[in-house]
């Protein structure tokens, strides 16, 4: 289905046209129509399926059509991390390009007092859309900086992550400030019992939209080393001796390990930096900038922080620890082989993580090739996972830069959206065909 077939406001369609977004993704095709009808919705979809557009487009369309107060906060979007809040804010800039009278503000911790005062002023003036992390919004609520009594749209993005991070109490506290009559939208990558219970608590007769977890892209060459925990760092060094590391992300399971792994690699002479939640926002932005510009070769990060990483030419992803579910595995290795390129994903599987990796192989419906641990590193444990085929080794593949350049694919995926466009009044008039769908009410 194309976006023009949906009942979206023409100004929103114009922005999509400028961004070369024409075809809806499955989550957008199924979610946007009921949201335009005002229904509550729970969507189950992984990162990268276009879920940001799935909720932003209908909300912006309704705001543009009018009927909402100008001096109030009309929409609150909750995100688990600063990185995701910034990502949503970036998408908001693109989709609202022709909506000059609709304002937004992103609200998250880890910044200075000047930024806090700017947030406070925007909240008190009644920004139409507030994109916030739970802790920061609670801070503003406790100081009386924000009035949520007239909110019409309440959105939880990556709800399962928020619960994993311990934000349930904060979410329920925020909900207590909202009016009962509102449209509530919740997106989650998974549907554990705690998400089901939260949905029952805050949603009213919701539409359920579920998109099956996609398999990793064909361009990702996956392999694994079955090893002891103490051998992991030496295996990483072995890989980097084979080829100089460039554009590498190492995913670890715990925040403290990001620091340990980064420090160990630095001591070995590698250009590595850790990305973790203890860093101030300015420091995290600086690390990301230096990684994107090639000043850092190796980024060591956790899953939660890595949600804000959107770079097309990652050469190698190393799972230093096996992720706890299939969605995290697909998300992690999906950082490579993007925009038509090839990429490499290597997982280090310790004894205790073998059951987790076996579950991932069952989801993939194949055995991930196991590479032999070099003899100088020592004897490795046997793999007792999915099947004997997992012991296949063969010639080691090297990772490299794909030849193709990335191009806009027009699929409407909004998790990384460029707001750099030129207004095209001619195309706007052509699409409208003389029928103006602009909202006449206040927004």
SULMO-V539604 format. One line per field, one symbol per residue. phi: phi as a letter, one per 20 degrees, with the letter a starting at -180 (. if undefined). Layout:
# SULMO-V539604
phi = ???
This chain:
# SULMO-V539604
phi = .egffeeeffffffffffemedeffgfffeefgfffenffbdddbffnenffffdffffffffffondffdcfdbcdecfcfffgffffffggffegedgeddbbdcbencefffffffgfffffngfcddbegfffggfffemebddfdfdcccddlffffffenegffffffgfeeffebddccdbfccfgffgfffffdddlffdccdffffffffeeebbdebegfegfffffgffffbgfbldddececgffffffffffffeneeccecbffffgfffffffffffenfcecddbegffffeeccedfebddefcffebffffffgfffdldlneebcccdedegfefffffffffffmaefgdeffgffeofdffedefafffefdmffedebffffefcfdmemfdfbdeeebdfcfffffffflndedffeefc
